[in-house]
Amino acid sequence: MITLGFDEKFAVRALMRRGVGWDDGVVVFVPREEVRDERAERALDALRKIVEGLVGGGLREVELEVGDLVSAVSAVRSTVLSYGASEVYGSLGGGMRALVVEVLLGLLMLEGVRVYVDIDLESGRGYVSVPLHVFKAPRRERWASILRLLEAGEGVRGVAAKTGLSPATVSREVREMRAFGLVDDELRVTEAGLLYLRVHSS
């Protein structure tokens, strides 16, 4: 999922950084054609050519009615859901501010999908990667306590003993945290889980 402005370089960096495969889907969100200028058209043409050689399905272009928040957000959401993917990567490095915000809101509205968004720095010297699903996880002190104990090496029974919760309750809470990518199948706290702890402890 890419937003595109006057230059394709941020989109290309994101594709290379994430390692696009032949069977992957690549979607670019752009404003309606009548709103785009020559520079944006050149960037879109260049991106088409690059993606053709990387992805079997080529580039899927989705025009958004920028400024019509409900229409744009709904289009983003339905486009992503049409792929049936459990994980989605987005690059919000280019495009009109309204377009970027509308795509971000559409991605935030997804349920049951882990969404990672990269935002390139204007200097071109790096990027910020944001696992949106961490910020959608509910803030629960119980979760933070369980995550800290799991990170310290405790299992379900150890967490139950130290928190006063039943093992069944701990297992249920861990299952819910797993849905947000905070814990893996072996009860290890993931990077997303560590981020959750940092965000919710500040």
N, C-alpha and C positions, 0 to 999 in steps of 0.2 A: 504494500500500500504506500503510494508515493504521492506527495503534493509537488507540483512542478511550477516553477516561475520562469524567469528569463534565461536561466542557465541550467543545463542538465547535469553539471558536475556533482552537485550534492546527491542527486538521484543515483548516478553511476557509482559514487563512493559507497552509498548505502548498499547497492546491489553487490559490489565486490566485498564489502565488509561482512555481509551476511551469507555470502556463498550461495548464490542462486543455482538451482539445479534444473535440468531439462524439463522435469515434470512439475515444477513449481508454477504458481500463478503470479503474475506481476500486473498490478493494477495501478494506473496513474489517475489521480483526480485532478481535473482541470476546470476552469470556468468555461461557460458556454463560449462557442467559437467567436461570436460577435463581440465578446468582451476582450478576447486575447489580441495582442499586437504581434507584429512581425517577429520580435525577439522570442516571444513565447512559442510561436509556431516553429521557429528554427530549433528551439530546445526540444520540442515535442518530436519533430522529425528525427533529430539526432538520437533521442532516446529510443524511438521505434527501431531504428537501424541496429542499435547496440543490443537491444533485448531480443530481436529476431534471431541472433546467433547464439543466445544463451538459453532461451526458454522455448520449448516446443509449441506452446500455445501463443507465443508472441506477447505483445503488450495489449492489455485490455484498457481502453480509455473510457473513463466515465466523466461525462460533463455534468457539473453541478450548477444549479441556479444559485450562484453566490449572492448572499443577501436575503434569500428565502430560507431562513434557518431550518424550519421544519422539513421542507422538501430536501434540502442538502443533507441534513443529518440522517433522514430516513433512507436516502439513496446510498449513503456510505454504509449504513448498517445492513441494508438488504444486499448490497454488493458483497460485503464480507461474508455474510451468512450463506450466500449462494455457493461458496466454495466448500462449506462443511468442514473447515479446518478447526483443529483444537488450539492451534497457535498461529498467531499472525504477527508479522513484523511490519512496522511502518516507518517511513522516513518523512519527517515534516520539515525538511530543510529549505524548501522553496515554495514560492507561490504567494498569493495575496494573503494578508493576515486573516481576513474573513474566511477564506478557503481553508487555511490551516486550522483555525478554531473549529470550523464546521466538521472537518474530518476528525479532529481530536474528539469532539463531542460524540460523533457517530461511533468511534472506536470505544469510548467510555460506556456507551449504551449496550455493548455486547455482553451477553450472559453466557457463561460456560466456555469462553474463549480466553486463552491467555494472550494478552496483547503486549508487545514490546515496541516502544517507539524510540527512534533515534532522532535527535535534534542536533544538527551540525552547528558548530560555532561559526559565527560570521567571519572570523579570522581564517577559517579553514584548517586550524591547528588542532582539531579534535571534535569530539561530539559528546553529548550526554545521552545515555541510554536509560530509558524509564520503563520499568515493568508496570504498566498501568493496572494490572490485576492486583498488585500489592496495595495500591491506593483505593481500590474498590473493596478490599477486605475490611470487614467491620472492626472497629477498635474495641477490643475486649481485653481487659486486664487478665482474665483467665487464659486467653490465648498466649499473651506475653509470658505469663508464668510457665505455661507448658513448654513453650518454645525455649525459654532459658534452661529449663531442666533437661529437655531433649539435647540441647546443645552441650550441656555438661555431661552427657553420656547416659542419662537415665532412660529406662524403657517405660512402657505403659504402667507396669506395677510400681516402679520407683516413683514415677510422677504422681500416681494415685496416692501413694503413701505420704509423699511430701506435701501434697496439696489438700489432702482430705477428701478428694473426689473418688468416686468408685472407678475401677478399671474400665467399666462399660462407658462411663461418662467421658473419661479421658480418650478412649478409643473413638467415640463419636466426635469429640472436638477435633481430634487429629484428622479424622476423615474429612471434616469440614475445612480444616486448614489445608489439607492436600488439594482440595478443589481450587484453592487460590494459589497453589504452587508454593506454599510456605514450607511444606514438609514433603519429602519424597517417600517412595514405597517402603524404604528400609528405616523409616522414622528419623532420617537425617534432616536437619534444618538446612534448607536451600539458601542460596544467595538472596532470593526474594524474602525468605523468612528472616534472615539477618537484617535486611533493609526494613522490614516490617517492625522489628524490634527497635531499630534506631529511630525510625520515624515516630513511633508511638511512645518512645521514652523521652522525647524532647519536649 
